Each structure stands twice: as structure tokens, then as C-alpha cells.
Amino acid sequence: MRRANVTVFWEAYRRLQQWPRSRFLVLIIVVSFLLRAGAVAVLRDPYRVHGPETNADGVFYHQIAVNLARGEGYVITPGRPTRYWMPGFPLLLAGIYRAAGERPEFVYLSLCVLGTIACLIAYWLGVRLGGESFGRTASLLGAFYVPHIYLASVFLSENLFAVVVGVAAVFAVRFLQTGRWRDLAAAAFTAGLGVLTRPFLLAGAIVFAVWLLVRRGQGRLQKLQAVAYVCGVLVVLSPWVVRNYLLDGRIVVLTTGAGVTFHGANNDIVLGDVTRWGTWIPTSELPEGVMVSRVKDEWVRDRMHWQLGLRWAREHWTWEPLLTLARFVRFWLPDFDSSNRAYVAMQMVTYTPFLVLLLAAIPALGRGGEARRAEWTAVHAFLAASVLAAVIFWGGPRFRDGNAPLLMVYAALGARRIERGAGRLFVRS
């Protein structure tokens, strides 16, 4: 019976690969959207914003967007501008509220659309990297990637980030294949939008620019391309930096929210409980965190949290390698931190097959492997930025699943290796 089921699945997969492109893409759009809309219908009341028990960030994004739509500015509390969260996702929500009113159902609808677009981006990225069949595999995997489906039910910036980081990767790959300046400009612009959504992408953009600078064969031109790429990213980022400077004369390039996360991951409570290794706790659970919370100045609070977290890390430096390893491992594992056992079980069952595919792709990263080609550079750089953020702060699956289009092309690599093996098996039988 099991072999028969595998045979049916294999034949269905082969037939989908043979469909006309337009018919296949319509299928991806319909299936991706319906799965995400179904998740919203099952998990949420679409006429209400989910509460902080799901994720407090979503509540704050919503409140900032409401205030923006009402003309109160980029604030949570009117009259108190914030730099704690990057503006990309709140600006998107504010646009929806301004156009349709403060109606959460339109946000959930938009998140389902963004998730669907992310699956299409996985297709185009896969086509660029490995051809039509490879792109179809990546998009099919994306359509059924449950952790990303779940994101459509929460007001989190990863919904937007998955789209912009995927588009940034597509344009970067196109530039490496064509050498056209317009592709480089588009890659820089979309990477800048990604930084405005999730700040750690700046590290990935810098790594990609450095690679452009040191790669062989173009001399002065490649240096000019690297500089142009960085300048393009910074131009997109500059309105946010200027706005922050005009508030009080302080230069804040990214956010004032990183210090609290770093401190929350580097403290005695996390170290003393093995089950918390690799994650973080609210600093309100720390005596010194309560003290810092009384400081009204957001910028000063951020510096204090950084100082406390770095001091703890220096004093416990022998433990940092283990904590860093724990964060790296958690980045790749299913999300098992929730108190909702059904949610944890769902994560274990639905994510594990994708983890197998990602592991199967590892040989392609080795010498002579398919993923060692120059076209893959931006994909590697952008995903590496997420991994770096995870090992510095905490290994949350959010860092991973916000990269869904990138993850799916890696999973497609693993699927291709398994497919070749399975194909030989069924041919023999």
C-alpha cells in the first residue's frame, strides 16, 4: 500500500512537470492562496486582530499602522515617535487601513496574497537557477510549506520580507547572468526594501557587494558595480535614517530594538535552563531589565540593553559557543517552543520533510556542486544574513521562514537529488 501511494504521488508530480506553464502557474496561485486563506479561516477570527498571545510584534505593527493611517505619525503612543520597529511592514498595513479602513479582514487577505506571490517568486528564482522543472519544484514546495502558510494568519513582517528578499534574489541572479545595470539597480532597490522590513538583510547585501568586489574577471567595472549596489541599498534606507536623525539629532541606521533581544538571549535565566538555550526571554523577567524599562528614552534603553548583554557575554564567554550552537540548531528545527501542543505537533509533522530536503541539498554546496555557481551567491548571502541574526540573537523559526522563497530553492535541490534516485528505482521496477 505504501509503495502504491508513493507511485501515485510520483506520477502526479511528473504530470505536473509536463503541464503548460500558464496552467501550472494558475494552479500554484489557486492552491497557494486557498491554503493560506484556509489557515486564516481555521486559526483566526478574520474580523479581529490576533492578540499578543500569538506574537506581540503583530499587535505593535497594527497599532503603528493605525496611527500612521490616522495621521498621528510613526508612533505607538501618540506624541512619542518610535524607532523600535523597521517601517516596511507597518507602512504596508497603514496603506491598507488608509484605503480600506481599519478592517483586519483586508490585512489577512493581503497576507494570503503576499504568501501566494512568494510561491511565484520561488518559481522564478528556481527557473533562473536551475531551469523550468527546478522552478516548478520550488514553487510546489512553497505552496505546501506549512510554516509559511501559518504566517498568513499573523501580522508579522516576515510576510512582506519573504516577497522582497525573494525579488531581491531574483534580480541579483538576473544581474549575474546578464550583467545589465538595470538588473543591478533593481536588485539594490529591492534589497533596500528588505532592509527596511527586516534589518539583518543589510549584512547579506554587504556580503553580496563584497563578493562583487573580489570576484575575478572585470577589474574596475566590478568595483563600480559593488559600490553602485551598496549605494542603491543606502539610498532606499536613507529616508528612514534622516527621519530618525531629525527626531533628536541621533543617527539610528536600523532600529532601537536589537539590544533588548540580545540582552534577552544572554542572561542567567536562559543559561540556567537548558530548554531555553538558543531562545530568549522578555527582559521584564530580569531584575536589571525592569530597571532599564523605567528609562523613557528609547535610544538610551537600547544602549543599556546592549551594554548589559555584552557584559554578561564577556563574563560567561566559555558558555557562548554552546549558546550560539543552540541558536543555530533551533533555527533549523521545527518550532517547539509554543505551549500549544497541537501547534508543536503540526510543526513537527509538516516541517520535518522539508528539513530532510534541506539536508539532502548539502552536497550541492560542496566543491563542484550545483549551488557553487556564481548565480547562487546572492541566495547564499541573504540566507546567511538570517542565520547570522539567529546565532547572535535567537534561533527563532521566524528568521528562517521569512526566507521561504530562498529555502524552497534549496529544498528543490534536495528534491532533485531524491528525484533522480527515485526515478532510477521506478525505472528498474
Sequence and secondary structure as in RCSB ss.txt:
>XXXX:A:sequence
MRRANVTVFWEAYRRLQQWPRSRFLVLIIVVSFLLRAGAVAVLRDPYRVHGPETNADGVFYHQIAVNLARGEGYV
ITPGRPTRYWMPGFPLLLAGIYRAAGERPEFVYLSLCVLGTIACLIAYWLGVRLGGESFGRTASLLGAFYVPHIY
LASVFLSENLFAVVVGVAAVFAVRFLQTGRWRDLAAAAFTAGLGVLTRPFLLAGAIVFAVWLLVRRGQGRLQKLQ
AVAYVCGVLVVLSPWVVRNYLLDGRIVVLTTGAGVTFHGANNDIVLGDVTRWGTWIPTSELPEGVMVSRVKDEWV
RDRMHWQLGLRWAREHWTWEPLLTLARFVRFWLPDFDSSNRAYVAMQMVTYTPFLVLLLAAIPALGRGGEARRAE
WTAVHAFLAASVLAAVIFWGGPRFRDGNAPLLMVYAALGARRIERGAGRLFVRS
>XXXX:A:secstr
 HHHHHHHHHHHHHHHHHS HHHHHHHHHHHHHHHHHHHHHHH  TTS   TTT HHHHHHHHHHHHHHTT  SE
EETTEE  SS SHHHHHHHHHHHHH S HHHHHHHHHHHHHHHHHHHHHHHHHHH HHHHHHHHHHHHT HHHHH
HTTS  THHHHHHHHHHHHHHHHHHHHH  HHHHHHHHHHHHHHHHHSTTHHHHHHHHHHHHHH SS THHHHHH
HHHHHHHHHHHHHHHHHHHHHHHS   SS S HHHHHHHHSSHHHHH GGGTTS   GGGSHHHHHHHT   HHH
HHHHHHHHHHHHHHHTTTTHHHHHHHHHHHHHS     S HHHHHHHHHHHHHHHHHHHHTGGGGSTT GGGSGG
GHHHHHHHHHHHHHHHHS   HHHHHTTHHHHHHHHHHHHHHHHHHHHHHHHH 
